[in-house]
Amino acid sequence: MTANELVPGSTASRPLAAFIDATQHAVQEVLDVAEPQAGYLAIARLSGHLAAMWRAVYPSADGQSGADGPLRAVCLSRAREVERTLRLLECQLSGAAFAVGRPVTSVPTLLAQQLASYRSAEQALVTAVEDQLAIDGREKLAREYGHALRRAPTRPHPWCPRSGPLCHLAFWLRSRWDRLLDTVDARPGAGRDFPVQLPHGCKG
């Protein structure tokens, strides 16, 4: 299946949007399962997506008409909220003392609300970015997103630097460390199953 097969006519030339839609579907299918292992897998997949957005997509919005400024700022702010709640969910699943006292449904409910808000902002940003690019530029950006997604951290890092000279180093270090912890803790990371569920045409 290619990116073009995932979306109907008017969006068939938007490979990044198609790729992100497939990523979100892969997140949602495990987020809806009420068991710890599925929760960890959802955290890994969503953390990877958010990190890939930071690494590949947000920099592309810098200076672009319609994507820079308030639209980008709103998307970044909502992404931070999602990451903080993901971190809380991770602590709750792992039995951290400060998190286990919260009602079982409160954190997933908050996460669902924040995700809905974030995704609307993300969709607007991605549309604005792709509107500024020719077809080959859109495909290149989708490939960059896919490259970052396969190498992204698998745990939430809401206080990690997202800009400046340390952001690329932080991305690499967090990814290596997270994957080591996933092995030690026997936690599912993004997994080899994750990329194959995404548009094959965007995996380059």
N, C-alpha and C positions, 0 to 999 in steps of 0.2 A: 504494500500500500504506500502511495506517495502522499506528500503533503496536499497535492491538488485533489486527490481522491477523498480527502477528509472533509472538505468544505465545498459548498455549492458555488456555482458560477461566479458571482460577484466577488467572492473572497478566495477563489482558486489561485489567484496570483499573489496571495499574501502568505508565503511559507512560514514566516515567523509566527504570525497569529495562529496558523494551523498547528504548528509545533507546540506552542504554548497551550492551546486547547487540549491537545493530546496529553501533555504533561499534567494539566489540571485534572483530566479524567482519570489518569493513573493515580493521582493523589486521592481523589474523591472515592475511588472504588475501595481503597483500604481504610480511608478515614471513616467510612460508614460502618465498619466492622468493629463491634464492641469487645475487643480483646487486646491485651497488652502488646502482643507481637505485631498485630496490625497497626496499633497506635505508634509503635516505634518505626514501622515501615512508612507510615504516613508522614511522620516527623522527618525521616530521612529524605523522602521524595520532595516534600515541600521545602525543606531547608535547602536542598540542592537547587530547586527552581529559583528560590529567592536569591541565592548566591549567584546563580547564572545570570539573573536579571541585573544584579549589581555589576557583575563583571563585563557583560557583553552589551546589554541593551541601554541601560541608563547613560553610559558614556556617549552612546550614539545620539542621545537626545540633546546633548550639550550644544547650544547654539542653533538648534533647528527651530525654525518658525513653527509655532503651534505645539511643540513638544517640550521646549525648554521653559523655565520659569515656573509659574504656579502649578501647571499640570504635572510636571516632574516632581515638584516639591510635595504635592499631595500624595502622589504614588509612593514616594520614598517614606513619607511619614507613616502611611498606612502599612507599608511593608515592615517597618520597625515595630509597630503594634502587634502585627501577626507574629513576628519573631519572638517578642517578649512572651506572648501567650503560648507559643510553641515551647519555649523554655519552661514555662510553668507546667505545661502538660507533661513534658519530659520528666520533670521533678516529681510530679504526682505519680506517674507510672513507675518510677524507680523507688518510690517510697520515701522521698525526702521529707523530713519532719515538718517543715513549714508548709508543705503543700498537701499532705495527706488529710489534714483537717478540713479542707474545702469540700463542699458537696461534690459527689462524683460527676454529676452532670454539668456543673457550673462552668468548668474550664472548656469542655468541648462546645458548649452552647456559645460561650464568648468567642471562641475561635471561629465557629461557623458565621457569626455575625461580622466579625472582623474580615474574614475571607471574602464575604459577599461585598463588603465595602471596598476592600483592596482590589478585587478582581474587576470591579467597574472602573476604577481609576487606571488599573493596568491596561485594560482593553482600550481605553481612550488614548493612553500614552503610546501603545504599540501601533494603533491605527495612525496616529499623528506621525510617528517615526517612519512607518512604511510609506505613508503618503508622500514623504520627501525623497524617496529612493526610487531609482529605476529597478526593473525586474532583477538584474544581476546584483544590484546592491542589496535588495531584499533577501535574495538567496544567500549571499555572503554573510549577512547578519544572522540568518537562521542557522547557518553552519557554525558561526562563532558561538551562538547560544548553545547549540548542541555540544560543541567541544567543551565549553565551560560546564555544562550540565553533567557530563560524564566524569568530570574531574572535581566537582564541587564538594564542599563540606557536607557531611550527612547529619549534622546536628546544628541547632539554632545558635547563632552568635550575635545577639542583638546589639552588643557593644563593640563589635569588631569594626575597625576603620574601613570606611567605604570609599574614601578618596585620598588623594595625596600619595606620597612616595611609598607608604607602607601597605597600601591596599592590596597590591598584587602579591607581595610576600605573605601577608596575612591569609589571603585566599589559599595559597599553596600550603602553608604551615597548618592551617585549620583542617584542610582536606586530609593531609597525611595523618595528623593526629586523630581526627575523627575515625578514619578507617582502621587505624590501629586499635582504638578503643572499641569499635564495633566487633573486631575479632576477639579481643580480650573478654568483652562482656557477652559474647555470643548473641549480639543484637543484629537484626537485619539492617543492612545499610541500604543504599539505593538498589543494590543487587544487579546481577547480570540480566535479570528479567526486565528491568526498567527500560533500558534503551530500546529493546526490541518491540516494546509497545508503542513507541513513538514513530512518527513518519520516517520511513526508511530514506526518503529523498532528502532529509535534512540532517542525516548522520555524518556527512562528509567531513 
